[in-house]
Amino acid sequence: MLHNTPWPKSLTAKRLNQAATGSARLIRCGGLGLLTLLVGVGFVASLALGSVAIPPAEVVTVLLGGQASNPVWGDIIWQFRLPRALTAAAAGAALGISGVQLQALFRNPLAGPSVLGINAGASLGAALVVLTGSAVGYGFSGWWSQLSLAGAASLGAALAMGLVMLVAQRVRSSLALLIFGLMLGYTTTALVTILLHFSTIEQTVAYISWTFGSFAGVTWQQMPVLLPVIGLGLGMSLLFWRSLNLLLLGDEQAQSLGLSMGLVRLYLIFSASLLAGTVTAFCGPIAFLGVAVPHLGRTLFRTFDHRLLLPASALLGALLALVADGVAQLPGSQTVLPLNAVTALIGAPILIWLMLKQFRLF
C-alpha cells in the first residue's frame, strides 16, 4: 500500500510468526505482568490523589466493598474518581489499539488517529451533534444523546479514515500522506469554526471545553455506552492479530498467504474509527497517545508480533492515560490542566524522536 516506509526491510513471515521461546517468552510474559501491575498501581493512585488526598489503603478498602474511615472519602471515590479512572484506562487502551491498527494498515509507525486526521473527523462529527443541539450541553444525559454523539464521532472518524485510505492508494510517500492528514485536520477545524460562528454562547463554551480533553466529564450514566463500545472494539482487534501481522509483509505477500485485503481494510476502518471516535466523543480529541503508545510497545518488547503488541499497547495506553490524568489533576491543587496539553508533553517528544530516527537525523 505504502512504499518507502520506515518498517524494517528484513521483516519476514518467519520473523513475525516466531513465538518467543524459553527465556525470551518468560521475559515478555513477565513484561505484560509488570505492565498489568503498573496499571493497577496507577489506577489506585488515580483514586487516591487529587485535591483531597485519600490513603491508598482506604481506596483499596472502598473498592473491596468496605467503608472508609471518613465517609466523605467513599463518596469522592465512587461518585467522582472511579468513573474518571475507568474512563482514562479504557480510553488509553482504545487509543493505543487504534494506533496499532492504523500503523499496521499503513505500514508506517507515524500513523495514528491524531496525525492522520481521524481525530479531526471525529471532532467534526461530535461538533455537528453538540452545536446543532442534538445533544444537550456537555453532560449529554439520556441514551439517545449519548448514542448520537458516539455515532456521529465514529462516523466522522470513518469518513476521514476513508479519505486517507483513498489517498494512500495513490500516494507513494509516507510524508505526503502525513501532510494530507494534517491538511484534513485544518479543513475540519475550519468547518468547526464556521459552525461555532453560528452557535449560541452556551454551545460554543461546551464545545471549547470539550476540545481541551478530559476524562472527568464521563458519568456513571454514560458508562453503559462508553465501556461496551470500547470493549467491542478491543475484542475485535484481538481476534485479528494474525491479519495485522500479514499486513506488515506487504500487500502481495499477504494476499499470497490468503489474506482478503478488501475485507481486512474495511474491518480496520470500522474498528479503528469506532475506538477513536468513541473516545473522542466522550473525552474530547486526545492527541499523541495513539501514535506514541504502539511505538513504545515495539521498543520495550522488541517485537512486531501483534499477538504480543496488541495487549502490550492496551496496557501501555491505559497506564499513560492514567499518568496523564494524574498530572492534569495536579494533586493537592484545585487547578485542572487541559488533558491535551499533558498528553502532548508526553507524546510529542516520542513522536519527534521517531521522526528524527526515520530520517536519520538522530
Secondary structure, DSSP 8 states (H G I E B T S, - for coil): ---S-SS-TT--HHHHH----HHHHHHHHHHHHHHHHHHHHHHHHHHH-SSS---HHHHHHHHTT---SSHHHHHHIIIIIHHHHHHHHHHHHHHHHHHHHHHHHHT-TT--TTTTTHHHHHHHHHHHHHHTTSS-TTT--SHHHHHHHHHHHHHHHHHHHHHHHHHHHH---HHHHHHHHHHHHHHHHHHHHHHHHTS-HHHHHHHHHHHT--STT--TTTHHHHHHHHHHHHHHHHHTHHHHHHHTT-HHHHHHTT--HHHHHHHHHHHHHHHHHHHHHHH----SHHHHHHHHHHHHHT---HHHHHHHHHHHHHHHHHHHHHHHH-TTSS----HHHHHHHHHHHHHHHHHHHHTT--
